[in-house]
Amino acid sequence: MMILCPFCMKSHDSSITECPDKKIKIPSTYIHDSKKGTPVVFMFTVGYSGHTKTCFLSSFFHTLYHGAISKRWPGFSFIGLTMETLNKIHDEYVNILEQGVLPPKTAIMFPTPLILKLQQMPLKVKRLFRRSTIKQREIIFIFYDIGGGTYEVDEKIKQNLPILNQINTLIFLINLPGLIDEAQEGISVVQKLHNLLNTVYLAIEELEQTNKKNIIICFTKADLMWDKEDIYGPLAKRSDSNMPSISEVSDYFDETKQHSEYISEYIYKHYERFHTTLYNNFNSVYFTSLAPLGTQPEDNKMSILAPSRIFDPMLLTLRLEGYL
């Protein structure tokens, strides 16, 4: 039986326990779960340096540990399939937030991916001749991150085309308030947005794939946009929605779809060339906004952590790939 290696992103026989390219041991749990059909989904984040990618991942992993997830998904838990995954999550993401300190910016791509198995996760179950239903199951998430300036993004993507080849959904993290501030220095918002998108498009074209990829545009630092409707339109709307219970999944996606449509109209009106480039070159386009921290730190320190919609990228990825 063939399985996809999470390190080189090539298919190997399940009897192979070490990645032939990277010389890294493939987790035995990953091999076992892949053989029994456990879904494997990739979270591939792209964004400029300073657009809160590190804050997003820190807040996401912190919420896995300390959030009230089990109240929404009874019995929820997670396992790091490599000790490097668990150590990196502890040392570089969660512990920093626990100390009330803002995570340092980093433009370095993970040398190896972070691999987590989520347990008792609500997922779609297809039933023959009947409507699909939502049940709690296991799923493996593999996290890859591309960060930095346009040139850095370009180089890192070219170095990792095998990863991009296997990924169906891209997650763009965009700090719109930051781009608007930078526009005062002479580079327009639409140019910055278009440049990043163009860089990724050229990399995808090198793959010569016939199927277009999905893309989720996540506007970060939502708390800086709240209640400023004259500037940010629907992005100014506060949202208390973080994650749905199992019975609320359908309503959650109805709400996120409507919110996405409102944001889409706003982006078309204000940043038309970015908007049309998205819809001309990607299969499905989703917009959302999230606040990784929920409040702005003072002197690089936080007094409170109150993330908003931190699970949207993960849940929308599952939706676009048919798992929810």
C-alpha positions, 0 to 999 in steps of 0.5 A: 500500500502506498502512503504520502510521506509528510516530509518529501511529499512523495508516495512511498510503500507503507513498508518504508519507515524513513523518508528516502529524501530527507532521511527522517523517520516517518512516524509509525502512528502516521503510517498506521493511521494512513493505512487504515484511511485516517484523513490527512489534511495540510495547513499551508500558510502564506504571508508577508513578514509581520502579518501575524503568521507566528501569532496565529500559529501561537494562538491556535496551538495555545487554544488547543491546550488551554481553550474550552474545545471539549465543551464544544467537541466532547472528548477532543484531544490531540497528539504530536506525531513527532517529539519535534512537533511537540517541542516546537509547539511548546517552546516556540509558540505556547510557552511564549504566550503563557508568559504574556509575551508576543511571539517574535517575528520569524520568516523561516519556514519549518525545517520539517512540518508540524504533524498533529493528530486531532481526536474526536474531531467533528467530520463528515461521514458519507452514507450510501443512499443517505445524506452525510452526517457529522461524527467525531473521528480522527484526522491528521493535520500537517502544518507548513508555513511560508513567510517573508517578503515577496522574494523570500516567499518566491524562493521558499515556494520554489524550493518546496514545489513538492509540498505545493503539488500535494496541497489543495488549499492555500491560506493567505494571512493578510494584515490589512491595517498594516498594509494601509499604513505602509501605503502612506510610504508609496506602495499601494495596498492593491499592489502589495496584495497582487504581488504576493498573489502573483508570486504564488501563482507563478509557483503553482504554474510551474507544477503544470497542474490542471486543477485549480487550488482553493484559497482562504484569505484571512484578514488578521488583526481583526481587533484593529478593524472592529467598529471602523466601518467607514474604513473596513466595511464588513471587516469592522464587524465584531464576531464572537463566533470561534468554533461550532458545536457538532449540532451547529456546524451547518449554521456556522458555515452558513454564517461564514459563507455570508460573511465571506460574501460581504467581505468579497464585495468590499474587496472588489470595491476597494481592491478590484485587481486583487479580487479579480485575480483571485477569482480568475486563478483559484477554484474556490475563494473564501474570505474571513477575518480573525484576531489571533490575540484579540487585543493589542499588546503594549511594549510587546506584552499582553495582559489578556489573550482573547482570540477571535475566529482562530479556528476559521482557517482549519474549519474552512480548509476542511469544508473546501476539501470535503471533510465538513 
